[in-house]
Amino acid sequence: MAEGQFPGTRLRRNRRTPWLRAMVRESTLLPSNLIWPVFVTAGPEAEPIATLPGIVRHPLDALPALAREAASLGIPAIALFPSTPADRRSDDGREALNPDNLVCRAVRTIKDATDAIGVMTDVALDPYTTHGHDGLVDRKGRVRNDATVEVLVGQALNQVAAGADIVAPSDMMDGRVAAIRRALEAAGHHDTHLMAYSAKYASSFYGPFRDAVGASAHLRGDKSGYQMDPANVREALREVALDIAEGADSVMVKPGLPCLDVVRAVAERFDVPVFAYCVSGEYAMVEAAVAAGMLDRGRVVPELLLGFRRAGAAGILTYHAPWMARALRA
Ligand code: PBG
């Protein structure tokens, strides 16, 4: 009988019973692996989002209860995304620097209510610009890198002053991580965690998110001039290497399911926590199939999120976070 061959080797032996499968399981999914992206509105009521069934924009006064509940479910952090009213948008996105803007008020509301959960904010100008781009544009509509970085630094400092624990630049400008880190250190914010959206692709899976934050109606052109080409993975490794060198505490790959190979490549190469964002279009795909009776949420969502963990993700940003955390506890 040759070694490592049937019948001496029978891989089904390890799959025979639930306890055996548990004993040899390679990956786990815990509530602590989930980060919950939450949309915020300045309005008084929760607002449904047509392209994200089951997800609403939350009014400020709903945030304390929401944060306490997430913490009690074992979710370590919430990522806040403001839906900015059209009259607060401008060409230069200066509302990003307003200490009383919606996201700063949301951060303070949560931080005043509980310390049991981390609060993460997105650094990019798209919630605040009339053209919907993540940065400042020139006369030809191209996003200007260095001028944008200066504003992003101010935006990040503004969020941290409001109490943000984690700042997450999602803009894909070159050099922004170094600039933000330098400014944070200079301002004495030595402990702010910087999660870099390092490998963020120009993806069509962000569509429902742009509806949720009111950017779809504004966006002129697309973001391929700064977000990554979905054809590339070697370039993602360069982005990650730069962001680590510039002072990122963790890095992110986005979108998720179309990029699990990128998650794997980054996790193998770098000793930094890697996060993946299972984005709005991925959530919408699953929920549309569930609503049509084509898929069973109770089975597909755990399988899908476990796939991120198997690929090497330390955690997953997912709109399914509270649902998943509850299911894990049951
Ligand atoms: C903003 C930002 C986007 C997402 C997170 N931060 C949209 C974009 O880059 O256009 C997408 C998240 C999602 O689709 O769930 N820069």
Residues whose N, C-alpha, C, O or C-beta is under 5 A from the ligand:
A	BS01	PBG	A124 D126 D134 S170 F205 Y206 F209 V279 S280 G281
